[in-house]
């Protein structure tokens, strides 16, 4: 068992000029119908980076019309050979590699390219079966609305468009208002790669306007949504075919037992599970259950590790923790930290804002946390670790599952029987054993309970963008 590898990110380009701030429809750049714009904020400085065209219902209508036209029978996209679709996706991946310095600030750059090439390989391998009474085939769904989150704007963009385009669908993408620039740059590469007009459209805007227009549009055949569980249930009331993939997990459980051979490695995995990306990950292991006999040592080592962080602007060299995404998230995290203090958890380190400018939060560790505390029940989405104590396997399974969420969980033990028992009992879409954050594009990823419907990645993630059709045909029997 080795410690998790840290992604290597090259230094960003100096004096980088932002090229694309408009709406992308039909392979062309457009001003918004309303002529409204919204600011994009640098969370490290609280300064405005640029202003982006603000799409709303009128712009979504234009994008849907373009996507529907591109999907019409006889269109270049519908008549394109499946292998050619795969070639276009591979070309897009090559362009991403060419522009790797423009995308250098993304820790998910290599993962995204790998995922796109994986989906490209699926394009000509989607098939049906012939059975004695007929056959069934897999067909593309049609026009897909795709709403992506701010905490992984590049990889989420690829996880959405990759399987959709591989299967022959057309898409309207709404990036998060906090992080629209990645999707807009990818739109320029999509045009350069040679995708026909209307196949991919990108409409930046706000959730209550552009997002709501996508979710309720009568001419969109499927919506795929990654975001908060507060918004996700709304999609279930929509008229359209919906498979919302809700990223919020609540508080993913991670359990460490006394039989660990290398506690320091488990500490590191558990640490990365919650502090990676400032805790702004859907699978953050913010609830850490540690067996009673090793609890004190585990807390001590975890605090030592958290104190090693160097906070600052992530574009500066030597920084190991950047800011939270925006003021709203910053205030929410600090409020939850205060609730932990008031409800009796022991603050081991951190516990407040860092600096006078930017949305920074000190790396925070709480011990003596109980299940009833807000910091144990609510998703913090920040650099805050709760270390909880348990005595028996039955106890920790019950407590870990005592949540309406179920996206991911982790188990650390050298006992194979215990690993199998616990991983089978945990109610989560992904369970990592003696590791954490070990995602693979070949494996389906999704949640149980309120953590979502449907899957992304893997074979199942591709089939989410297809419909099954049964064709039964009567043929005259020979020698009749």
C-alpha positions in Angstrom: 0.0 0.0 0.0 1.6 3.2 -1.1 0.7 6.8 -0.5 -1.5 8.6 -3.1 0.4 10.2 -5.9 0.1 14.0 -6.3 -0.8 15.3 -9.7 1.9 17.3 -11.4 0.6 20.5 -12.8 2.8 22.7 -15.0 3.1 26.4 -14.3 0.4 28.4 -16.1 1.2 30.8 -18.9 2.1 34.4 -18.1 -0.1 37.2 -19.3 -2.8 34.8 -20.5 -5.5 36.5 -22.5 -9.0 35.1 -22.2 -10.3 34.6 -25.7 -13.9 33.2 -25.3 -16.6 34.8 -23.2 -19.6 34.5 -25.5 -22.3 31.9 -26.0 -21.4 29.0 -28.4 -24.3 27.9 -30.7 -24.0 26.3 -34.1 -20.2 26.6 -34.0 -20.5 30.4 -33.8 -20.0 32.9 -30.9 -23.1 34.9 -29.9 -24.0 37.7 -27.6 -26.8 36.9 -25.2 -30.3 37.8 -26.4 -30.7 40.0 -23.3 -27.2 41.5 -23.8 -26.6 40.8 -20.1 -23.3 39.7 -18.8 -22.1 38.3 -15.4 -18.7 38.5 -13.7 -16.2 35.7 -13.2 -14.4 36.1 -9.9 -10.9 35.0 -8.9 -11.5 33.4 -5.5 -7.9 34.0 -4.4 -8.1 37.7 -4.8 -11.9 38.4 -5.0 -11.2 40.4 -8.2 -13.1 40.2 -11.4 -11.3 38.1 -14.1 -13.7 39.0 -16.9 -17.4 39.2 -17.8 -19.2 36.4 -19.7 -22.4 36.6 -21.7 -25.4 35.6 -19.5 -27.6 33.0 -21.3 -31.2 32.6 -20.3 -34.3 30.9 -21.7 -34.1 32.7 -25.0 -30.5 31.6 -25.6 -31.4 28.0 -24.5 -34.2 28.0 -27.1 -31.7 29.0 -29.8 -29.3 26.3 -28.6 -32.0 23.6 -28.6 -33.1 24.6 -32.1 -29.5 24.2 -33.3 -29.1 20.9 -31.5 -32.4 19.5 -32.9 -31.5 20.5 -36.4 -28.1 18.8 -36.1 -29.9 15.7 -34.9 -32.4 15.6 -37.8 -32.4 12.4 -40.0 -30.2 12.9 -42.9 -28.0 15.5 -41.2 -24.2 15.3 -41.4 -24.1 14.1 -37.8 -26.8 11.5 -38.1 -25.3 10.1 -41.3 -21.7 10.1 -40.0 -20.1 6.7 -39.6 -19.7 5.7 -35.9 -15.9 5.3 -36.4 -15.8 8.9 -37.7 -17.5 10.1 -34.5 -14.7 8.3 -32.6 -12.1 10.0 -34.8 -13.5 13.4 -34.0 -13.4 12.7 -30.2 -9.8 11.6 -30.5 -9.0 14.7 -32.5 -10.5 16.8 -29.7 -8.3 14.9 -27.2 -5.3 15.7 -29.3 -6.2 19.4 -29.3 -6.5 19.3 -25.5 -3.0 17.9 -25.4 -1.8 20.6 -27.7 -3.4 23.3 -25.4 -2.1 21.6 -22.2 -0.5 24.9 -21.0 -3.8 26.8 -21.5 -5.4 24.0 -19.4 -2.5 23.8 -17.0 -4.3 25.1 -14.0 -6.6 22.1 -14.1 -5.5 19.2 -12.0 -7.9 17.0 -14.0 -6.3 17.7 -17.4 -4.6 14.3 -17.9 -7.7 12.5 -16.5 -10.0 14.3 -18.9 -7.9 13.5 -21.9 -7.8 9.8 -20.9 -11.5 9.8 -20.4 -12.2 11.4 -23.8 -10.1 8.8 -25.6 -11.9 6.0 -23.7 -15.3 7.3 -24.9 -13.9 7.7 -28.4 -13.2 4.0 -28.4 -16.8 3.2 -27.6 -18.3 5.0 -30.7 -18.3 2.0 -33.0 -18.9 -0.6 -30.4 -22.4 0.1 -29.4 -24.6 -2.7 -30.7 -27.7 -4.7 -30.0 -28.5 -8.4 -30.1 -30.6 -10.8 -32.2 -32.8 -13.2 -30.3 -35.2 -15.9 -31.5 -38.3 -13.7 -31.4 -36.7 -10.6 -32.8 -33.9 -8.2 -32.0 -33.1 -5.2 -29.8 -30.9 -2.3 -30.7 -29.3 0.6 -28.9 -30.1 4.0 -30.3 -29.0 7.5 -29.4 -31.5 9.4 -27.3 -31.5 12.8 -29.1 -30.9 16.3 -27.7 -29.3 16.2 -24.3 -29.1 19.0 -21.8 -26.0 18.8 -19.6 -25.5 20.9 -16.4 -22.0 20.7 -15.0 -20.6 21.7 -11.6 -17.9 24.2 -10.7 -15.6 21.9 -8.7 -14.4 20.0 -11.7 -15.3 22.0 -14.8 -13.0 20.2 -17.2 -13.4 16.6 -16.2 -17.2 17.1 -15.7 -17.4 18.6 -19.2 -15.7 15.5 -20.7 -17.7 13.0 -18.6 -20.9 14.6 -20.0 -20.1 15.2 -23.6 -17.9 12.2 -24.2 -20.5 9.4 -23.9 -23.2 11.6 -25.3 -21.3 12.3 -28.6 -19.9 8.8 -28.8 -23.5 7.5 -29.0 -24.5 10.1 -31.6 -26.5 12.6 -29.5 -26.3 16.4 -29.6 -25.8 18.5 -26.5 -26.5 21.8 -24.8 -24.0 22.3 -22.0 -24.6 24.8 -19.2 -21.3 25.3 -17.2 -21.5 26.6 -13.6 -21.6 30.3 -13.4 -18.4 30.3 -11.2 -16.3 28.4 -13.8 -17.6 29.0 -17.4 -14.3 29.6 -19.1 -13.1 26.0 -19.3 -16.3 25.0 -21.2 -16.0 27.9 -23.6 -12.4 27.1 -24.4 -13.4 23.5 -25.0 -16.2 24.8 -27.4 -13.5 26.5 -29.5 -11.6 23.2 -29.7 -14.8 21.3 -30.7 -15.2 23.6 -33.7 -11.6 23.2 -34.6 -11.8 19.4 -34.3 -14.5 19.4 -37.1 -17.7 18.6 -35.3 -20.7 19.7 -37.4 -22.5 22.9 -36.3 -25.1 22.4 -33.6 -23.7 19.1 -32.3 -22.3 20.9 -29.2 -23.6 24.1 -27.8 -22.5 25.9 -24.7 -24.8 28.4 -22.8 -23.2 30.0 -19.7 -25.7 31.4 -17.2 -27.3 31.0 -13.8 -29.2 27.9 -12.6 -32.6 29.6 -12.0 -32.6 30.9 -15.5 -30.5 29.0 -18.0 -30.4 25.8 -15.9 -34.2 25.9 -15.4 -34.8 26.5 -19.1 -32.8 23.4 -19.9 -34.5 21.2 -17.3 -38.0 22.2 -18.4 -37.5 22.4 -22.2 -40.1 20.5 -24.2 -37.7 19.7 -27.0 -34.8 18.3 -24.9 -34.9 14.5 -24.7 -32.6 13.9 -21.7 -31.0 16.0 -18.9 -27.9 15.0 -17.1 -27.2 17.1 -14.0 -24.3 17.1 -11.5 -24.7 19.4 -8.6 -26.3 19.8 -5.2 -29.0 17.6 -3.7 -31.1 20.7 -3.0 -31.5 21.2 -6.8 -31.5 17.6 -8.0 -35.0 16.6 -6.9 -36.4 19.4 -9.1 -35.3 17.5 -12.1 -37.4 14.5 -11.0 -40.6 16.6 -11.5 -39.7 17.6 -15.1 -41.6 16.2 -18.0 -38.5 15.0 -19.8 -36.4 11.8 -19.6 -34.1 12.6 -16.8 -31.1 10.8 -15.2 -29.8 13.4 -12.8 -26.4 12.5 -11.4 -26.2 14.4 -8.2 -22.6 14.8 -6.9 -23.3 15.9 -3.4 -22.6 13.0 -1.0 -23.3 14.4 2.4 -20.3 13.2 4.4 -18.6 10.2 2.9 -17.5 7.7 5.6 -14.0 6.4 5.9 -13.2 3.7 8.5 -9.7 2.7 9.8 -9.3 -0.4 12.0 -6.7 -1.3 14.6 -5.1 -4.0 12.5 -3.4 -1.5 10.1 0.2 -2.3 9.4 1.1 1.2 8.3 -1.1 3.7 10.0 0.9 6.6 8.5 -0.2 5.5 5.0 -3.9 5.3 6.1 -3.5 8.8 7.7 -2.3 10.1 4.3 -5.1 8.5 2.3 -7.7 9.7 4.8 -6.2 13.1 4.7 -6.2 13.4 0.9 -9.7 12.1 0.9 -11.0 15.2 2.6 -8.4 17.9 2.0 -7.8 17.3 -1.7 -9.0 20.3 -3.8 -9.7 22.2 -0.5 -12.3 19.6 0.3 -14.4 20.7 -2.7 -15.0 17.1 -4.0 -18.2 15.2 -4.0 -16.6 12.1 -2.4 -14.9 14.0 0.4 -14.2 11.6 3.3 -15.1 14.2 6.0 -16.4 11.5 8.4 -13.4 9.5 9.5 -14.2 6.6 11.9 -11.1 5.3 13.8 -11.1 2.2 16.0 -10.8 3.2 19.7 -7.4 1.6 20.4 -5.5 3.6 17.7 -7.7 6.8 17.9 -5.3 9.1 19.8 -2.3 8.3 17.6 -4.5 8.7 14.4 -5.7 12.1 15.6 -2.1 13.2 16.4 -0.8 12.2 13.0 -3.8 13.7 11.2 -3.2 17.1 12.9 0.5 17.0 12.1 -0.3 16.4 8.4 -3.0 19.1 8.2 -0.5 21.7 9.7 1.9 21.2 6.8 -0.2 23.1 4.3 0.9 26.3 2.8 -2.0 28.5 1.8 -2.1 31.1 -0.9 -2.8 31.9 -4.5 -2.7 28.5 -6.3 -0.9 30.3 -9.3 2.0 31.0 -7.0 4.7 28.4 -6.6 5.0 26.5 -3.4 1.3 26.7 -2.5 -0.5 23.5 -1.4 -4.0 24.9 -0.6 -6.0 27.4 -2.5 -9.3 29.2 -1.8 -12.9 28.0 -1.7 -14.8 28.7 -4.9 -16.8 31.8 -3.8 -18.1 33.8 -0.9 -21.3 31.8 -0.4 -19.3 28.5 0.1 -16.8 30.4 2.3 -19.5 31.6 4.6 -21.2 28.2 4.7 -18.0 26.4 5.7 -17.1 28.9 8.4 -20.6 28.6 9.8 -20.3 24.8 10.0 -17.0 25.1 11.7 -18.5 27.4 14.3 -21.3 24.9 14.9 -18.7 22.2 15.6 -17.1 24.4 18.3 -20.5 25.2 19.9 -21.8 21.6 19.8 -18.8 20.3 21.7 -16.3 18.9 19.2 -12.7 19.4 20.1 -10.9 21.7 17.6 -7.5 20.2 17.0 -6.2 22.8 14.5 -7.4 25.5 12.1 -11.0 26.6 12.7 -11.3 29.9 10.9 -10.5 32.1 7.9 -7.0 32.5 6.6 -5.8 35.9 5.4 -7.7 39.1 4.8 -8.4 38.6 1.1 -9.7 35.7 -0.8 -12.0 32.9 0.2 -9.4 30.9 2.2 -10.2 28.5 5.1 -7.6 27.1 7.5 -7.1 23.3 7.3 -9.3 22.2 10.2 -9.4 19.0 12.2 -12.1 18.1 14.8 -11.9 15.2 17.2 -14.5 13.9 19.7 -17.2 14.4 17.1 -20.6 12.7 17.6 -23.1 11.7 15.0 -25.7 14.3 16.0 -23.4 17.3 15.3 -24.0 19.3 12.1 -20.4 18.8 11.0 -21.1 15.0 11.0 -24.4 15.2 9.2 -24.1 18.0 6.6 -21.8 18.2 3.6 -19.2 20.8 4.4 -17.4 20.9 1.0 -14.3 22.4 2.6 -11.0 21.5 4.3 -12.6 20.2 7.5 -12.0 16.7 8.9 -14.1 15.0 11.5 -12.4 12.1 13.4 -14.8 9.9 15.2 -14.3 6.9 17.4 -15.8 3.4 17.1 -15.5 0.1 19.0 -17.0 -2.6 16.8 -17.5 -3.4 13.1 -21.2 -3.7 13.5 -21.3 -0.2 15.2 -19.3 1.5 12.5 -21.3 0.0 9.7 -24.5 1.2 11.3 -23.2 4.7 11.9 -21.6 5.0 8.5 -24.9 4.1 6.8 -26.9 6.4 9.0 -27.1 9.1 6.3 -29.5 9.9 3.4 -26.4 10.0 1.1 -24.3 7.2 -0.4 -21.8 8.3 -3.0 -18.5 6.8 -1.7 -16.8 5.3 1.3 -13.4 3.9 2.3 -12.1 1.0 4.4 -8.6 0.6 5.8 -7.7 -2.8 7.2 -5.2 -5.7 6.5 -7.9 -8.2 7.3 -9.4 -9.5 4.0 -12.6 -10.9 5.7 -13.2 -7.6 7.4 -12.6 -5.7 4.2 -15.2 -7.8 2.3 -17.7 -7.7 5.2 -17.6 -3.9 5.6 -17.4 -3.0 1.9 -20.4 -5.2 1.2 -22.4 -3.7 4.0 -21.7 0.0 3.2 -24.5 1.7 1.3 -22.4 3.6 -1.3 -21.9 3.5 -5.0 -18.1 3.2 -4.7 -16.2 1.7 -1.8 -12.4 2.0 -1.8 -10.4 -0.5 0.3 -6.9 0.6 1.5 -7.0 3.6 -0.8 -9.2 6.6 -1.6 -10.0 8.7 -4.6 -9.0 5.8 -6.9 -11.3 6.7 -9.8 -11.0 5.0 -13.2 -12.8 5.9 -16.4 -13.4 2.2 -17.0 -15.5 1.9 -13.8 -19.0 3.2 -13.4 -19.4 6.0 -10.8 -22.5 7.1 -9.1 -24.4 7.1 -5.8 -27.0 5.4 -3.7 -29.9 7.0 -2.0 -29.9 10.8 -2.3 -26.5 10.8 -3.9 -28.0 10.4 -7.4 -29.5 8.3 -10.1 -27.6 6.9 -13.1 -23.9 6.3 -13.6 -21.0 8.1 -15.3 -17.9 6.5 -16.8 -17.5 2.8 -17.8 -19.9 0.8 -20.0 -22.9 1.8 -17.9 -22.0 5.5 -18.3 -22.1 5.1 -22.1 -25.4 3.3 -22.1 -27.0 6.1 -20.1 -27.0 8.0 -23.4 -28.8 5.3 -25.4 -32.4 4.0 -25.7 -33.2 0.3 -26.1 -35.5 -0.5 -29.0 -37.0 -4.0 -29.6 -37.7 -4.9 -33.3 -39.8 -8.0 -33.9 -40.2 -9.1 -37.6 -42.3 -11.9 -39.0 -40.5 -13.8 -41.7 -42.1 -16.6 -43.7 -40.7 -19.9 -42.7 -38.7 -21.9 -45.3 -40.3 -25.0 -46.8 -43.7 -23.9 -45.6 
